[in-house]
Amino acid sequence: MAKKNLDQIKKKKRIIIASAAIIFLIIVIYIISGLPSLEELENPRPILASKVFSADGELIGQFFIENRIETNIDSLPKHLIEALIATEDKNFYDHWGVDLGRFFKA
């Protein structure tokens, strides 16, 4: 009788572990499916404003959802870059691009 109860408990444990593993796998697949491909990360295409010019080259107007312009990083003030790094990632210079400690904490 005790062996039968022990077998039922083990069976329930296996079912719970298998269910948890399946749910975890579904969540991982859902998260990964929403991520951009490596090609998209390596070659981003920013959404820039469309500019309309007249025949003589004068800017008439712009159409945009997000008013973005392309700029070179060298044209930004050094203190702006340092402030961004300080607020976003204090260990920016100490890792290879991903701060694994912060990743797992998140």
CYANA upper distance limits for C-alpha pairs under 8 A (distance plus 0.5 A):
  1 MET  CA      5 ASN  CA      6.98
  2 ALA  CA      6 LEU  CA      6.61
  3 LYS  CA      7 ASP  CA      6.60
  4 LYS  CA      8 GLN  CA      6.78
  5 ASN  CA      9 ILE  CA      6.71
  6 LEU  CA     10 LYS  CA      6.73
  7 ASP  CA     11 LYS  CA      6.59
  8 GLN  CA     12 LYS  CA      6.64
  9 ILE  CA     13 LYS  CA      6.68
 10 LYS  CA     14 ARG  CA      6.72
 11 LYS  CA     15 ILE  CA      6.75
 12 LYS  CA     16 ILE  CA      6.67
 13 LYS  CA     17 ILE  CA      6.59
 14 ARG  CA     18 ALA  CA      6.46
 15 ILE  CA     19 SER  CA      6.49
 16 ILE  CA     20 ALA  CA      6.59
 17 ILE  CA     21 ALA  CA      6.61
 18 ALA  CA     22 ILE  CA      6.66
 19 SER  CA     23 ILE  CA      6.66
 20 ALA  CA     24 PHE  CA      6.55
 21 ALA  CA     25 LEU  CA      6.59
 22 ILE  CA     26 ILE  CA      6.67
 23 ILE  CA     27 ILE  CA      6.74
 24 PHE  CA     28 VAL  CA      6.70
 25 LEU  CA     29 ILE  CA      6.64
 26 ILE  CA     30 TYR  CA      6.60
 27 ILE  CA     31 ILE  CA      6.69
 28 VAL  CA     32 ILE  CA      6.59
 29 ILE  CA     33 SER  CA      6.45
 30 TYR  CA     34 GLY  CA      7.23
 31 ILE  CA     35 LEU  CA      7.49
 36 PRO  CA     40 GLU  CA      6.56
 36 PRO  CA     41 LEU  CA      7.21
 37 SER  CA     41 LEU  CA      6.94
 38 LEU  CA     42 GLU  CA      6.58
 39 GLU  CA     43 ASN  CA      6.51
 40 GLU  CA     44 PRO  CA      5.95
 40 GLU  CA     45 ARG  CA      8.46
 47 ILE  CA     66 GLU  CA      7.72
 47 ILE  CA     68 ARG  CA      7.48
 48 LEU  CA     64 PHE  CA      7.76
 48 LEU  CA     66 GLU  CA      7.76
 48 LEU  CA     67 ASN  CA      7.18
 48 LEU  CA     68 ARG  CA      5.51
 48 LEU  CA     69 ILE  CA      6.41
 48 LEU  CA     70 GLU  CA      8.03
 49 ALA  CA     62 GLN  CA      6.78
 49 ALA  CA     63 PHE  CA      6.24
 49 ALA  CA     64 PHE  CA      5.18
 49 ALA  CA     65 ILE  CA      8.05
 49 ALA  CA     66 GLU  CA      7.51
 49 ALA  CA     67 ASN  CA      6.02
 49 ALA  CA     68 ARG  CA      6.41
 49 ALA  CA     69 ILE  CA      7.45
 50 SER  CA     62 GLN  CA      5.96
 50 SER  CA     63 PHE  CA      5.62
 50 SER  CA     64 PHE  CA      6.84
 51 LYS  CA     59 LEU  CA      7.56
 51 LYS  CA     60 ILE  CA      8.22
 51 LYS  CA     61 GLY  CA      6.53
 51 LYS  CA     62 GLN  CA      5.02
 51 LYS  CA     63 PHE  CA      7.11
 52 VAL  CA     59 LEU  CA      6.50
 52 VAL  CA     60 ILE  CA      6.04
 52 VAL  CA     61 GLY  CA      5.87
 52 VAL  CA     62 GLN  CA      6.53
 53 PHE  CA     57 GLY  CA      5.98
 53 PHE  CA     58 GLU  CA      5.83
 53 PHE  CA     59 LEU  CA      4.93
 53 PHE  CA     60 ILE  CA      5.80
 53 PHE  CA     61 GLY  CA      7.80
 54 SER  CA     58 GLU  CA      5.74
 54 SER  CA     59 LEU  CA      6.90
 54 SER  CA     60 ILE  CA      6.77
 71 THR  CA     75 SER  CA      7.58
 72 ASN  CA     76 LEU  CA      7.85
 76 LEU  CA     80 LEU  CA      7.39
 76 LEU  CA     81 ILE  CA      7.77
 77 PRO  CA     81 ILE  CA      7.30
 78 LYS  CA     82 GLU  CA      6.76
 79 HIS  CA     83 ALA  CA      6.46
 80 LEU  CA     84 LEU  CA      6.70
 81 ILE  CA     85 ILE  CA      6.75
 82 GLU  CA     86 ALA  CA      6.53
 83 ALA  CA     87 THR  CA      6.69
 84 LEU  CA     88 GLU  CA      6.45
 85 ILE  CA     89 ASP  CA      5.86
 85 ILE  CA     90 LYS  CA      6.83
 85 ILE  CA     92 PHE  CA      7.26
 86 ALA  CA     90 LYS  CA      5.58
 91 ASN  CA     95 HIS  CA      7.36
 91 ASN  CA     99 ASP  CA      8.00
 92 PHE  CA     97 GLY  CA      8.04
 92 PHE  CA     99 ASP  CA      8.44
 95 HIS  CA     99 ASP  CA      6.52
 98 VAL  CA    103 PHE  CA      8.09
 99 ASP  CA    103 PHE  CA      6.63
100 LEU  CA    104 PHE  CA      6.68
101 GLY  CA    105 LYS  CA      6.75
102 ARG  CA    106 ALA  CA      6.61
